[in-house]
Amino acid sequence: MAASVRELRAKIRSTQATKKITRAMELIAASRIIKAQQRAAAAAPYARELTRAVSAVATFSNVDHPLTTEKENPTRAAVLVVASDRGLAGSYSSAVIKEAERLVEKLTNEGKEVDLYLTGRKAEAYYNFRQRPFVTSWTGFSDKPEFSDARDIGTTLVRAFNSGDDEDDTVDPARAADELHVVFTRFRSMLTQEPDVIRLLPLEVVEGTEAPEESELLPLYEFEPSAHEVLDALLPKYVNSRIYFCLLQASASELAARQKAMKSATDNAEDLIQKYTRTANQARQAGITQEISEIVGGANALADATAGSE
């Protein structure tokens, strides 16, 4: 019985230590998520307005640009999967990887070969463990991405997309991507984070077949030196800004998922501590009751023996 009580007390101490760790991680995630939300909210207007501007220029310029032109028979697609570098975030990484797997299956059924580009050690470990190929990966910034990280990713992806049209490019033209998709986790609220897929390239533009409203003014553009060169300058900025926005959304989602997972772990630790404490008290009380019974039984036996000797 004493050994059982000692084991339960050791479990209580171990669970209390785990609780301190999960509680600390919960507080850290809670403190960081506010900044992550603010960064994502601050980047949203720029990404939205740049997308509108590029879409409008591409729509009204009548220029066939590689980044806006749909290929007749696309045969290869590039998929960027945005996962996390660290675990302890519940199903955050597994959910986005499952969404990427569904997208890969869909593209494969359409007869397209898929090249994977990964961010986050969790995605890298997933595909390495299963010995599945990917082109390249970026790690070390999932919880706090910078624009330079998005620029590095965007440069690589735009180069892969343009490799079939650029004779001097170092990317193998046989692996030129006809489409570019991004799989990331969109931050809806502290309780809701949803895996999402967007097609980044070719840029989907609206041709404007409907008549504008009376209060709506259509933009008039003058291109200097040419519309093609304007798009050459704008579209890489558009790609970088959209990727940066996806990274910020994923960062906020990761921190929210980690806070929720750590809170759940802390609550479970408290339940275990209460359970072990209750069991230890019951075992201690049972041991005390047994000792009292033995003392009373011994006293009675001694009294009976004394009475018999008289």
LUMRODREN-66690 format. One record per residue (C-alpha): chain; x, y negated, z negated; residue in one letter; residue number from 1. Coordinates in nm, 2 decimals. Layout:
A / X / Y / Z / a / NUM
...
# end
This chain:
A / 0.00 / 0.00 / 0.00 / m / 1
A / 0.28 / -0.24 / -0.09 / a / 2
A / 0.45 / -0.17 / 0.25 / a / 3
A / 0.12 / -0.25 / 0.43 / s / 4
A / 0.09 / -0.58 / 0.25 / v / 5
A / 0.45 / -0.67 / 0.34 / r / 6
A / 0.39 / -0.58 / 0.70 / e / 7
A / 0.08 / -0.80 / 0.71 / l / 8
A / 0.26 / -1.09 / 0.55 / r / 9
A / 0.54 / -1.05 / 0.81 / a / 10
A / 0.28 / -1.06 / 1.08 / k / 11
A / 0.12 / -1.38 / 0.93 / i / 12
A / 0.46 / -1.55 / 0.92 / r / 13
A / 0.53 / -1.45 / 1.28 / s / 14
A / 0.19 / -1.57 / 1.40 / t / 15
A / 0.23 / -1.90 / 1.21 / q / 16
A / 0.56 / -1.96 / 1.39 / a / 17
A / 0.39 / -1.89 / 1.73 / t / 18
A / 0.11 / -2.12 / 1.64 / k / 19
A / 0.36 / -2.40 / 1.57 / k / 20
A / 0.51 / -2.35 / 1.92 / i / 21
A / 0.18 / -2.34 / 2.10 / t / 22
A / 0.05 / -2.64 / 1.91 / r / 23
A / 0.37 / -2.84 / 2.00 / a / 24
A / 0.34 / -2.75 / 2.37 / m / 25
A / -0.03 / -2.85 / 2.36 / e / 26
A / 0.06 / -3.19 / 2.22 / l / 27
A / 0.34 / -3.24 / 2.47 / i / 28
A / 0.11 / -3.15 / 2.76 / a / 29
A / -0.16 / -3.38 / 2.63 / a / 30
A / 0.09 / -3.67 / 2.61 / s / 31
A / 0.22 / -3.61 / 2.96 / r / 32
A / -0.11 / -3.56 / 3.13 / i / 33
A / -0.22 / -3.92 / 3.08 / i / 34
A / 0.09 / -4.05 / 3.27 / k / 35
A / 0.03 / -3.78 / 3.54 / a / 36
A / -0.33 / -3.89 / 3.58 / q / 37
A / -0.22 / -4.26 / 3.61 / q / 38
A / 0.04 / -4.17 / 3.87 / r / 39
A / -0.21 / -3.97 / 4.08 / a / 40
A / -0.47 / -4.25 / 4.05 / a / 41
A / -0.21 / -4.51 / 4.15 / a / 42
A / -0.10 / -4.31 / 4.46 / a / 43
A / -0.45 / -4.24 / 4.58 / a / 44
A / -0.53 / -4.59 / 4.73 / p / 45
A / -0.20 / -4.60 / 4.93 / y / 46
A / -0.25 / -4.25 / 5.06 / a / 47
A / -0.61 / -4.32 / 5.15 / r / 48
A / -0.54 / -4.65 / 5.33 / e / 49
A / -0.24 / -4.51 / 5.51 / l / 50
A / -0.45 / -4.22 / 5.63 / t / 51
A / -0.72 / -4.45 / 5.76 / r / 52
A / -0.46 / -4.67 / 5.93 / a / 53
A / -0.29 / -4.38 / 6.10 / v / 54
A / -0.62 / -4.23 / 6.20 / s / 55
A / -0.74 / -4.56 / 6.35 / a / 56
A / -0.42 / -4.62 / 6.54 / v / 57
A / -0.43 / -4.26 / 6.68 / a / 58
A / -0.79 / -4.30 / 6.77 / t / 59
A / -0.78 / -4.63 / 6.95 / f / 60
A / -0.43 / -4.61 / 7.10 / s / 61
A / -0.50 / -4.34 / 7.37 / n / 62
A / -0.15 / -4.21 / 7.32 / v / 63
A / -0.08 / -3.84 / 7.32 / d / 64
A / 0.16 / -3.80 / 7.02 / h / 65
A / 0.29 / -3.46 / 6.91 / p / 66
A / 0.17 / -3.51 / 6.56 / l / 67
A / -0.19 / -3.59 / 6.67 / t / 68
A / -0.23 / -3.37 / 6.97 / t / 69
A / -0.41 / -3.03 / 6.94 / e / 70
A / -0.22 / -2.76 / 7.12 / k / 71
A / -0.44 / -2.54 / 7.34 / e / 72
A / -0.32 / -2.20 / 7.21 / n / 73
A / -0.16 / -2.25 / 6.86 / p / 74
A / 0.04 / -1.94 / 6.77 / t / 75
A / 0.23 / -2.04 / 6.46 / r / 76
A / 0.13 / -2.22 / 6.14 / a / 77
A / 0.34 / -2.35 / 5.85 / a / 78
A / 0.19 / -2.33 / 5.50 / v / 79
A / 0.32 / -2.53 / 5.21 / l / 80
A / 0.23 / -2.37 / 4.87 / v / 81
A / 0.25 / -2.60 / 4.57 / v / 82
A / 0.29 / -2.40 / 4.25 / a / 83
A / 0.46 / -2.46 / 3.91 / s / 84
A / 0.81 / -2.42 / 3.78 / d / 85
A / 0.70 / -2.29 / 3.44 / r / 86
A / 0.45 / -2.06 / 3.30 / g / 87
A / 0.22 / -2.08 / 3.00 / l / 88
A / -0.04 / -2.26 / 3.21 / a / 89
A / -0.31 / -1.99 / 3.23 / g / 90
A / -0.41 / -1.90 / 3.58 / s / 91
A / -0.28 / -2.22 / 3.74 / y / 92
A / -0.01 / -2.07 / 3.96 / s / 93
A / -0.19 / -1.74 / 4.03 / s / 94
A / -0.50 / -1.93 / 4.15 / a / 95
A / -0.31 / -2.14 / 4.40 / v / 96
A / -0.12 / -1.84 / 4.52 / i / 97
A / -0.44 / -1.64 / 4.57 / k / 98
A / -0.58 / -1.94 / 4.77 / e / 99
A / -0.26 / -1.94 / 4.98 / a / 100
A / -0.30 / -1.56 / 5.04 / e / 101
A / -0.66 / -1.61 / 5.16 / r / 102
A / -0.54 / -1.89 / 5.40 / l / 103
A / -0.26 / -1.67 / 5.53 / v / 104
A / -0.51 / -1.39 / 5.59 / e / 105
A / -0.74 / -1.62 / 5.78 / k / 106
A / -0.46 / -1.76 / 6.00 / l / 107
A / -0.33 / -1.41 / 6.07 / t / 108
A / -0.68 / -1.30 / 6.18 / n / 109
A / -0.68 / -1.59 / 6.42 / e / 110
A / -0.37 / -1.45 / 6.58 / g / 111
A / -0.12 / -1.70 / 6.43 / k / 112
A / 0.21 / -1.62 / 6.27 / e / 113
A / 0.26 / -1.79 / 5.93 / v / 114
A / 0.58 / -1.95 / 5.80 / d / 115
A / 0.57 / -2.01 / 5.42 / l / 116
A / 0.73 / -2.31 / 5.25 / y / 117
A / 0.72 / -2.30 / 4.87 / l / 118
A / 0.75 / -2.54 / 4.58 / t / 119
A / 0.78 / -2.41 / 4.22 / g / 120
A / 0.97 / -2.12 / 4.07 / r / 121
A / 0.64 / -1.92 / 4.02 / k / 122
A / 0.56 / -1.91 / 4.39 / a / 123
A / 0.93 / -1.83 / 4.47 / e / 124
A / 0.93 / -1.54 / 4.21 / a / 125
A / 0.60 / -1.41 / 4.35 / y / 126
A / 0.72 / -1.37 / 4.70 / y / 127
A / 1.07 / -1.26 / 4.61 / n / 128
A / 0.93 / -0.98 / 4.38 / f / 129
A / 0.72 / -0.86 / 4.67 / r / 130
A / 1.00 / -0.90 / 4.92 / q / 131
A / 0.79 / -1.12 / 5.14 / r / 132
A / 0.98 / -1.37 / 5.35 / p / 133
A / 0.95 / -1.75 / 5.33 / f / 134
A / 1.14 / -2.02 / 5.51 / v / 135
A / 1.26 / -2.23 / 5.22 / t / 136
A / 1.16 / -2.35 / 4.87 / s / 137
A / 1.19 / -2.65 / 4.64 / w / 138
A / 1.20 / -2.62 / 4.26 / t / 139
A / 1.26 / -2.82 / 3.94 / g / 140
A / 1.00 / -3.10 / 3.97 / f / 141
A / 0.65 / -2.95 / 3.95 / s / 142
A / 0.56 / -3.13 / 3.62 / d / 143
A / 0.70 / -3.47 / 3.72 / k / 144
A / 0.75 / -3.50 / 4.10 / p / 145
A / 0.91 / -3.81 / 4.26 / e / 146
A / 0.86 / -3.96 / 4.60 / f / 147
A / 1.21 / -3.84 / 4.70 / s / 148
A / 1.10 / -3.48 / 4.65 / d / 149
A / 0.80 / -3.54 / 4.88 / a / 150
A / 1.02 / -3.70 / 5.13 / r / 151
A / 1.26 / -3.40 / 5.14 / d / 152
A / 0.97 / -3.17 / 5.19 / i / 153
A / 0.80 / -3.39 / 5.45 / g / 154
A / 1.12 / -3.43 / 5.65 / t / 155
A / 1.17 / -3.05 / 5.66 / t / 156
A / 0.81 / -2.98 / 5.77 / l / 157
A / 0.80 / -3.26 / 6.03 / v / 158
A / 1.12 / -3.13 / 6.17 / r / 159
A / 0.97 / -2.78 / 6.19 / a / 160
A / 0.66 / -2.92 / 6.36 / f / 161
A / 0.85 / -3.12 / 6.61 / n / 162
A / 1.12 / -2.85 / 6.68 / s / 163
A / 0.95 / -2.74 / 7.00 / g / 164
A / 0.96 / -3.10 / 7.14 / d / 165
A / 1.30 / -3.21 / 7.02 / d / 166
A / 1.59 / -3.07 / 7.22 / e / 167
A / 1.85 / -3.18 / 6.97 / d / 168
A / 1.68 / -3.04 / 6.66 / d / 169
A / 1.85 / -2.77 / 6.46 / t / 170
A / 1.53 / -2.58 / 6.40 / v / 171
A / 1.48 / -2.27 / 6.62 / d / 172
A / 1.22 / -2.37 / 6.88 / p / 173
A / 1.08 / -2.02 / 6.87 / a / 174
A / 0.97 / -2.09 / 6.51 / r / 175
A / 0.81 / -2.43 / 6.59 / a / 176
A / 0.49 / -2.47 / 6.39 / a / 177
A / 0.17 / -2.57 / 6.58 / d / 178
A / -0.02 / -2.65 / 6.25 / e / 179
A / 0.07 / -2.75 / 5.90 / l / 180
A / -0.14 / -2.67 / 5.60 / h / 181
A / -0.09 / -2.76 / 5.23 / v / 182
A / -0.23 / -2.54 / 4.95 / v / 183
A / -0.24 / -2.73 / 4.62 / f / 184
A / -0.45 / -2.77 / 4.31 / t / 185
A / -0.68 / -3.07 / 4.31 / r / 186
A / -0.74 / -3.24 / 3.97 / f / 187
A / -1.11 / -3.29 / 3.91 / r / 188
A / -1.12 / -3.34 / 3.54 / s / 189
A / -0.95 / -3.22 / 3.22 / m / 190
A / -1.17 / -2.91 / 3.24 / l / 191
A / -1.17 / -2.85 / 3.61 / t / 192
A / -0.88 / -2.80 / 3.85 / q / 193
A / -0.96 / -2.64 / 4.18 / e / 194
A / -0.72 / -2.49 / 4.44 / p / 195
A / -0.77 / -2.67 / 4.77 / d / 196
A / -0.64 / -2.65 / 5.13 / v / 197
A / -0.59 / -2.94 / 5.37 / i / 198
A / -0.46 / -2.93 / 5.72 / r / 199
A / -0.20 / -3.20 / 5.74 / l / 200
A / -0.09 / -3.17 / 6.11 / l / 201
A / -0.21 / -3.22 / 6.38 / p / 202
A / -0.38 / -3.52 / 6.23 / l / 203
A / -0.75 / -3.49 / 6.26 / e / 204
A / -0.90 / -3.81 / 6.39 / v / 205
A / -1.25 / -3.92 / 6.45 / v / 206
A / -1.32 / -4.04 / 6.80 / e / 207
A / -1.58 / -4.29 / 6.70 / g / 208
A / -1.87 / -4.18 / 6.92 / t / 209
A / -2.13 / -4.34 / 6.70 / e / 210
A / -2.20 / -4.71 / 6.72 / a / 211
A / -2.06 / -4.91 / 6.43 / p / 212
A / -2.29 / -5.09 / 6.19 / e / 213
A / -2.35 / -5.46 / 6.23 / e / 214
A / -2.14 / -5.54 / 5.92 / s / 215
A / -1.85 / -5.31 / 6.04 / e / 216
A / -1.57 / -5.46 / 6.24 / l / 217
A / -1.36 / -5.24 / 6.45 / l / 218
A / -0.98 / -5.31 / 6.42 / p / 219
A / -0.79 / -5.45 / 6.72 / l / 220
A / -0.44 / -5.33 / 6.75 / y / 221
A / -0.14 / -5.47 / 6.94 / e / 222
A / 0.15 / -5.24 / 6.95 / f / 223
A / 0.50 / -5.37 / 6.95 / e / 224
A / 0.72 / -5.23 / 7.11 / p / 225
A / 0.48 / -4.95 / 7.20 / s / 226
A / 0.20 / -4.74 / 7.05 / a / 227
A / 0.41 / -4.43 / 7.07 / h / 228
A / 0.69 / -4.58 / 6.87 / e / 229
A / 0.45 / -4.72 / 6.61 / v / 230
A / 0.31 / -4.37 / 6.56 / l / 231
A / 0.67 / -4.23 / 6.54 / d / 232
A / 0.72 / -4.46 / 6.25 / a / 233
A / 0.38 / -4.43 / 6.08 / l / 234
A / 0.32 / -4.05 / 6.09 / l / 235
A / 0.63 / -3.94 / 5.89 / p / 236
A / 0.53 / -4.19 / 5.62 / k / 237
A / 0.17 / -4.05 / 5.64 / y / 238
A / 0.30 / -3.70 / 5.59 / v / 239
A / 0.53 / -3.80 / 5.30 / n / 240
A / 0.26 / -3.99 / 5.12 / s / 241
A / 0.00 / -3.70 / 5.16 / r / 242
A / 0.25 / -3.45 / 5.03 / i / 243
A / 0.34 / -3.68 / 4.74 / y / 244
A / -0.03 / -3.72 / 4.66 / f / 245
A / -0.07 / -3.34 / 4.66 / c / 246
A / 0.23 / -3.30 / 4.43 / l / 247
A / 0.09 / -3.56 / 4.19 / l / 248
A / -0.25 / -3.39 / 4.19 / q / 249
A / -0.08 / -3.05 / 4.13 / a / 250
A / 0.13 / -3.20 / 3.84 / s / 251
A / -0.18 / -3.33 / 3.66 / a / 252
A / -0.36 / -3.00 / 3.72 / s / 253
A / -0.06 / -2.80 / 3.58 / e / 254
A / -0.04 / -3.01 / 3.26 / l / 255
A / -0.42 / -2.99 / 3.21 / a / 256
A / -0.41 / -2.61 / 3.26 / a / 257
A / -0.11 / -2.59 / 3.02 / r / 258
A / -0.29 / -2.79 / 2.75 / q / 259
A / -0.60 / -2.58 / 2.78 / k / 260
A / -0.40 / -2.26 / 2.77 / a / 261
A / -0.20 / -2.37 / 2.47 / m / 262
A / -0.51 / -2.48 / 2.29 / k / 263
A / -0.66 / -2.14 / 2.35 / s / 264
A / -0.34 / -1.97 / 2.22 / a / 265
A / -0.34 / -2.19 / 1.91 / t / 266
A / -0.70 / -2.11 / 1.84 / d / 267
A / -0.63 / -1.74 / 1.88 / n / 268
A / -0.33 / -1.77 / 1.65 / a / 269
A / -0.55 / -1.92 / 1.38 / e / 270
A / -0.80 / -1.64 / 1.42 / d / 271
A / -0.52 / -1.38 / 1.38 / l / 272
A / -0.38 / -1.56 / 1.07 / i / 273
A / -0.73 / -1.55 / 0.91 / q / 274
A / -0.77 / -1.19 / 1.01 / k / 275
A / -0.43 / -1.08 / 0.87 / y / 276
A / -0.48 / -1.29 / 0.55 / t / 277
A / -0.82 / -1.14 / 0.49 / r / 278
A / -0.68 / -0.79 / 0.54 / t / 279
A / -0.38 / -0.86 / 0.32 / a / 280
A / -0.60 / -0.99 / 0.04 / n / 281
A / -0.82 / -0.68 / 0.07 / q / 282
A / -0.51 / -0.45 / 0.06 / a / 283
A / -0.37 / -0.65 / -0.24 / r / 284
A / -0.70 / -0.63 / -0.43 / q / 285
A / -0.73 / -0.26 / -0.35 / a / 286
A / -0.38 / -0.21 / -0.49 / g / 287
A / -0.46 / -0.40 / -0.80 / i / 288
A / -0.78 / -0.21 / -0.85 / t / 289
A / -0.59 / 0.12 / -0.81 / q / 290
A / -0.32 / 0.01 / -1.06 / e / 291
A / -0.59 / -0.09 / -1.32 / i / 292
A / -0.77 / 0.24 / -1.26 / s / 293
A / -0.44 / 0.43 / -1.32 / e / 294
A / -0.37 / 0.23 / -1.64 / i / 295
A / -0.72 / 0.28 / -1.77 / v / 296
A / -0.70 / 0.65 / -1.68 / g / 297
A / -0.36 / 0.68 / -1.86 / g / 298
A / -0.49 / 0.50 / -2.17 / a / 299
A / -0.80 / 0.73 / -2.18 / n / 300
A / -0.58 / 1.04 / -2.14 / a / 301
A / -0.35 / 0.91 / -2.42 / l / 302
A / -0.64 / 0.84 / -2.65 / a / 303
A / -0.79 / 1.19 / -2.58 / d / 304
A / -0.45 / 1.35 / -2.65 / a / 305
A / -0.41 / 1.15 / -2.98 / t / 306
A / -0.76 / 1.24 / -3.09 / a / 307
A / -0.70 / 1.61 / -3.02 / g / 308
A / -0.38 / 1.62 / -3.22 / s / 309
A / -0.55 / 1.48 / -3.52 / e / 310
# end
